[in-house]
Amino acid sequence: MSQSEDFKGCLLRAYVPGQPSITRRIKVFPCRIGRIDSNDVVLGDSSVSSLHAVLALDDKDNIYLEDQWSTNGIYLDGQRVSQLLIDHPVRLVLGRVTMDLGLTEDDLFVLPPFVPKSGATQPPPEKPKESEKTVFFGENEKPAESASSPVVQSQPKSHSLDIYDDDIVTTSTRGGSKGIICPHCWHRFDVGEFLFIARHQSLIGDSVLGADAPQRFLPSRFTPEGNAIDAAGMSCPDMACPRCHLRIPQAASEMPPLFLSIVGATASGKSYFLTSMTWDLRNTLSRNFAISFTDTDAVNNQILNDFEETIFLSSDPDELVALRKTELQGELYNQVLLDNMLINLPKPFMFTVMPAEHHPRYSEVLEKMSRTLVLYDNAGEHFEPGMDSVDNPTTQHLLHSDTIFFLFDPTKDVRFRKRLRGSEDPQLAAHARVQRQEIILTEMINRIKKYSGMRSGRKTAKTMILMVSKFDVWKQLLDFELPAEPWQWESEYNTNALDVDLIKNVSFAVRQLLDEICPEVVTTAESFAGEVLYLPNSALGHSPEVGENGMVGIRPIDVEPFWVSVPMLYFFYERGFIQSIPEQNREKHKETPCQCTLSGDVFFVKLPARPKPLQIPLSFAGHQLRCPGTDLWFTVPKI
């Protein structure tokens, strides 16, 4: 059977030890392959990473398989590969799993019969008959639900759910040895291209950084310890990017990076959120999840460390303090000379994330979890229309981010402010600035599409986390009781586990509130990302004060952050760094019979108490949810 003209996809067959073989026909890209249930193809074996690989199309509709920094890698004929063009049948190994890929059904039968390592023979699957049904991704063909599951009615799709991974069209150099990404200018290069920074005081003057900077050089001599030797004979341990010449800490060169961008309007509280989040992560990850979270480099993180000291380590906690505003230029940016232009690059904050030795799966996850987390904080003005320029590419980290945190400030939305009348919070004063924040969100999306070549109608496969800040101001509007900590101790892991079901329910409740008050924000976010998580947080836990001199500030003694680390914990959960509560230990609620109809990328859930059905995105599939304003519970079917 040859591939039909209207089918652009591939066939996948996987052999998981101790399980029946899995056969899938992939039509929607990218297709995520990994161990956890949120993937499109689930390979339930501990040797497979939570997100192990992605099948995606490039701009010429060629199909590529790309490794996602998995622990055990992807092997073809005994050689580890990072990226592979699927233009002929191949047999690959992912940990203990064998996976066959081909463009047609006939391709898979060109490969020799699969024989498990145990030596037991396993006959190859028979060719399907024309009358037999094939499993499609992106189609509405579902297995029959059990009697206890909600009724699912399939309707013709209004459109195919087309999810897109931004990196696919910009990864011509991702394969092979070019594995270092500069956290300053995002240039990808080989380890052997590292420049070193001269230490002798006579070797001053650099072509990119200016007359006062130490020279950068490509070494030819090394000390026994591996340090480069400069022209004056001094040992030079510090390395720099070959393009922007900015220093890259050694740990950042050794551990794969995870990039994270924080986006929001001017004065929405990004710096306060970032400060509270990093401070909380230093304590939460170590104490609750057996993960070490430390500064990769104190020099790069100096500004953020100063912010933490101002809020959390003040010598006079009763004194009114405030963080300085993030400016368009200045100490948060590095100015370099590239392509004969002076360019401002944002200074990254870098943290080393590693499993602690008492982590329950330390030896198994050490390589996978040892990462450099790179965070960016830009002035809100940088995200406004017209502020993106060739000599000011300060927001291009968005293209490389593994996830994006968008900070939505309800105190800047006119409709939220009407519902919060009577509050004495100075952020709700009549003269306080309001802003249409979906414009900032739209501008962010347009920049990503412009620089990545992302086509119209496609969605990124990355999760966008839309954080609704200043929860202490608007919490009375949310019909949901939030615990202080969405995790619990699990003796099975000997550590805490994240309550993902609770987080999904909170996300659903916040989404419903936003859809009621400012629906354009929800529509804009979900038109871009296949999964949007809506989370409340409060960086300070209380309203600021106006001092005698008119300064709006906070008293450190009153600071009580709320849910500031939860977005990052969910991000780590998606990466397999932390566990979720096991199925058998999750809280179950009595369900109300309902009818679920899947149309496109939305479930329509009809409940007895509601005249209109709830519209629920596919990202909530498989979770038990509570209907806002009622005590009715229902489960969104898995797809």
ABEGO torsion letter per residue (X at the ends): XBBBAABBBBBBBBBBBGBBBBBBBBABOBBBBBABAABABBBBBAABBABABBBBBBAAGBBBBBBBGBAAEBBBGGBBBABBBBABBBBBBBEABBBBBBABAAAAAABBBBBBAAGBBBBBBBBBBAABBBBBBGBABBBBBBAABBBBBBBBBABBBBBBBAAAAAAAAABEABABBBAAAGBBBBAAABBBBBABAABBEBAAAEAABBBBBBBABBBAAGBBBBAAGBBBABBBBAAAGBBBBAAAAABBBBBBBBBBBBGAGAAAAAAAAAAAAAAAAAAAAGBBBBBABAAAAAAAAAAAAAAAABABAABBBBBBBBBABEAABBBBBBGGBBBBBBBBBBBBBBBBAABAAAAAAAAAABBBBBBBBBBAAAABBGABBAABAAAAAAAABABBBBBBBAAABAAAAAAABGBABAAABAABBBBBAAAAAAAAAAAAAAAAGBBBGBBBABBBBBBBBGAAAAAAABBBBBBABBBBBBAAAGBBBBBAAAAAAAAAAAAAAAAAABAAAAAAAAAABABBBBBBBBAAGBBBBBBAAGBBBBBAAABBBBGAAAAAAAAAAAAGABBBBBAAABBBBBBBBBBBBBBEABBBBBBAABABBBBBBAAABGBBBBBBGBABBBBBBBX
